[in-house]
Amino acid sequence: MLFNSFEYAIFLPIVFLLYWFVFNKTIKLQNLFLLIIGYIFYGWWDWRFLFLIAFSTIFDFTIGILLEKSTHAQKRKWLFAASCIVNIGLLGFFKYFNFFIDNFISAFDSMGYHIPAVSLKIILPVGISFYTFQSLSYTTDVFRRKMKPTTDFVSFAAFISFFPQLVAGPIERAFNLLPQFHKKRLFDLNLAVKGMRQILWGLFKKIVIADTLSTYVDAIFNSYEVLPGSTLLLGAIYFSVQIYCDFSGYSSIAIGTARLFGFTLLQNFSYPYFSTNVSQFWRKWHISLTSWFRDYIYIPMGGSRGSLTKTIFNTLFVFALSGFWHGANWTFVIWGLLNGLYLIPNLILKNKKVISENNVFGIFSMLFTFGLITFSWIFFRSNNLAQAFQYINGLFSKSLFTYPVQHGMAITIPLIVILFGVEWIRKKEIEMFQPQNIHFILRWIIYLVMIIICLAFFKQNQSFIYFQF
Amino acid sequence: MKLFLRNILKLVFLTIAILLFSLFFIKDRVAQSSILAALPDKHYLLNSINESKIIVLGGSNVSFGLDSKVIESQLNIPLINMGVHAGIGLEYIVNDIKPFVKKGDLIVLIPEYEHFYTDDFYGEMELVQTVFEIELQSKKLLNTKQWMHLLKYLPTYSAKKLKNFVPSIFNKKTEIIDIYHRKSFNANGDAFLHWTLPNQNYLHAPKSNNIENVNNEVIVFLKEFKFYTEKQGARLLIFPPVIDETSFNNKIDIITKIAKELKNNDIAFECEPRSFCYNDSLFFNSYYHLNKIGVDKRTHQLLKDLERLKSE
């Protein structure tokens, strides 16, 4: 069930009313209801996926309890290793099996040994990368004794399958979200109103900006061979904005929906395109994933505590892994590595100075950072490396200095200007769209206009980019 | 909680009121000159023929894919190309021409493949546009199930009307006749403005997955239509649509299922679907829209088939 669908528009109010008026008596009832709803929501895609999430939940719940009971260090390590192997094993099988087999066969082919092709028809379960990481963060934190395991299975299962963030995050840490399942939620008007505003803003970003741009991005990336460099540049910029509005739009809807049910989720984006260097960008983009990799991979590997060479290796490794997490394709690995490479000058110079974006140098740095990030998105968006390199080749040609072939600029440029204009004004605020200080009539007009615009731009079956991961 | 619910209800009520106002009281200037507005013109053409005729039915694979004059002059029977847009739905396309079917008529039905396994059968946004702007009296042709399917398009359609209406107050543009304009059709109902234009880039049909299945309702509906035409003394022939090679290969699983299902129900395609799978270079701006070379090839192939079937 997509957030931007007719089904969800019916599903959400029904679930909201049942939650607050029927299943609000006890914590157990509230959690049980959320668990059932989470499974209905997830099973809407394919009921077979439910077995996987149920298995993962039961397994990690049991590991958590066993970790707590065990005092023997070696045994605890084995239990934790079992959790890692099972979680990463499931992810590896469903997401990467065919990738590894194909690459294995290609490698042998290039050495002159022909191995018959073997590939399984594996359907990638929606959101597996997200809930696997969420579940893994729980066992890791219990293993590190950062938190006590829960003995309440329903709470734990509801935490893993919490529908607003189940399929594309934010990847919640157990120590942030799980305790919220242990307290009875009481309706908070302020939180709910903020949630509704965030949902509206998320829908606006997704439906009006991302989906409009996607038409042109698809057209440009599908015929990049014949288009001038200037249009390819436009296509890359469009994709930068599309993926931002698509994913941050999703995150806003997820965070807003969670608020309607009395939960507070982690912030996932913080005006990333106003960053003045790449390192700052990664602190503001997909924050829940970046911090996950930092806390569970980068720091345990030694982080920046060792030699410069070790720090550079750790950085590149984590970024390549982050790329691979996105999908079983070399394009994602290169995208990750490229972003890691961007950080090397900063690591060598040990530059931690934050450049203000409010002066000419700051604006230049911001545009330069945006350019670097946009360049890396070309790999992310391309179907394969050959396409990415051909696209870049076409982009840096003489035709870069020609007028771009019309690709909806009359509509896209105003939308991009409005988006960044409004974000620039609000960049000091944590929340982008909270017009509580405006006179209520004007505020209601803004709501109505936004709803009508969303409906007018609405297209059926427009999935979110991050659902494929 | 009460305050929250009251405010949400107010917002919902206000939104619905604006959308209803737009739906019933605002004129859709875009629809009035769109390809869909050619439908009444085509009805006029059908009404003007008193003898036996050929009626070609389908979506834009038909409107953008035939030179009807050639078939008409070779077979010496008037031919009207009723194709407009697949989005008005196969159910509507067929029900719409039923009153025009007379004894001795030949009905050539060429549905798009999507009509067989997606909601395209019931109609999409284009059908909403048709029944609310183009042919208001045709609302009665829709059944409850169709209305249920169309329900999800109504808010978007009303909002789109508003979106088009607001700028039109300030900007009185002169009419531009493009390939999707009401006036882009010739006297036989073929879209012809694109015949002189170069090919454009377009997306091929996505790969079909194993979960797609033929909607049995479509099969039942077509059987009933066959029965209807026979009762009227007319003859129904069902042909596969013309489609580009890449899209054909992407859709091969579902196309095979469709052909098999039709055959099993005695309403088989008159020829193999592969025979209307053409090279990608013959397509103009969609995997169903032929360029002029493609139009000529398809026209002659269909003519041959019709000549063969006529003599049977």
Contacts between the chains, C-beta under 8 A, distances in Angstrom:
chain1	res1	chain2	res2	distance
A	6	B	152	4.2
A	20	B	1	6.6
A	121	B	210	7.9
A	187	B	1	5.0
A	187	B	4	7.7
A	189	B	1	7.3
A	189	B	3	6.4
A	189	B	4	5.6
A	192	B	4	5.4
A	193	B	4	6.9
A	196	B	8	7.4
A	218	B	203	6.7
A	219	B	201	6.8
A	219	B	203	7.9
A	222	B	201	6.5
A	222	B	203	6.1
A	223	B	201	3.8
A	226	B	201	7.2
A	444	B	11	7.4
A	444	B	14	7.7
A	447	B	11	6.2
A	448	B	11	7.4
A	448	B	14	6.1
A	448	B	15	6.5
A	448	B	18	6.9
A	451	B	11	7.6
A	451	B	15	5.4
A	452	B	15	7.3
A	452	B	18	6.6
A	452	B	19	7.8
A	452	B	159	5.0
A	452	B	162	6.0
A	452	B	163	7.7
A	453	B	159	7.5
A	453	B	163	7.3
A	454	B	159	7.9
A	455	B	19	7.5
A	455	B	155	5.0
A	455	B	156	5.3
A	455	B	158	7.5
A	455	B	159	3.5
A	455	B	160	7.9
A	456	B	156	6.9
A	456	B	159	3.8
A	456	B	160	4.8
A	456	B	162	6.7
A	456	B	163	4.0
A	457	B	163	7.9
A	458	B	155	7.8
A	458	B	156	4.7
A	458	B	159	7.6
A	460	B	124	7.9
A	460	B	152	7.4
